[in-house]
Structures are given as C-alpha cells and as structure tokens.
Amino acid sequence: MKMSVNISTSSLTTQSFALGVTMALCLGSNVSTGIVRKVSKVSGLSVAAIGLYGYIQEAAESAERLQVMCPAYYQALYMRKLEMMYFLVEPMFMKAHSFMANLSSDDDVANAIFRMVR
C-alpha cells in the first residue's frame, strides 16, 4: 500500500512539474492554448513513464535476488505471474531473515512468520 501511494503521489508530482514547465515555456513564447494542451499532455506522460521505469527496474532486481536466494519460492510466484510483485514484500522477508534460516519444523515457520509481522 505504501508503494502504491508513493507511485501515485510521484506521478502527480511529475505531471504537475511537467505541466508547469510546459505552460511557462509555451506561454512565454506566445504559443496557442491548443498547442499548450497537446504538449503538456505528451510531456506529462513521458515524465510519468520515466518515473514508472524506476519501479519496474526495482521489481526486476528484486525478482532476480529472489531467484538466487530461494528458487522454489521464485518458481511458485513465476507460475502465477507474480514474481515482479515480490519487491513489495521483500523488506519484510529480509528483516525476518526468512530465507537464511532452515525452516524445517513448524516452530521454525511460525517464528519466521512472527518476525515478519513484528
């Protein structure tokens, strides 16, 4: 949820920045209002796309780390086309050291879950 809020606020910030720059340049050059609208729409989308690329890159790097650390879990997520969403929960898994521990008993699994919730 935190990542969703961050994505939405960053896209609004970048779009408003692009709109402000576009308006200043176009109005300073006495360009018509129709052209200002078209240019601001294109510039806003391009700035938002560049910002979104950062999240996609982060998700890909996180999925690669998961594939190295725990191939079985990666494969389970990959079969459901969810491996790129792992970056949303990766901090909890790393904090709980869930992939480092040998989770051989029910108590070990319960303790790993408890550490994630904390």
Residue pairs with C-beta under 8 A, 6 or more apart in sequence:
3 55
3 87
3 88
7 52
7 55
10 51
11 48
11 51
11 52
14 44
14 47
14 48
14 50
14 51
15 44
15 47
15 48
17 47
18 40
18 43
18 44
18 46
18 47
19 40
19 43
19 44
21 43
22 36
22 39
22 40
22 43
22 44
23 36
23 40
26 35
26 36
26 39
26 40
27 36
31 39
56 84
58 87
59 84
59 85
59 86
59 87
60 84
61 87
62 86
62 87
62 90
63 74
63 83
63 84
63 86
63 87
65 90
66 73
66 74
66 77
66 83
66 86
66 90
67 74
67 83
69 99
70 99
73 99
74 83
74 86
77 83
77 85
77 86
92 116
93 99
93 116
95 115
95 116
96 112
96 115
96 116
96 118
97 112
97 115
98 112
98 115
98 116
101 108
101 112
102 108
103 109
103 112
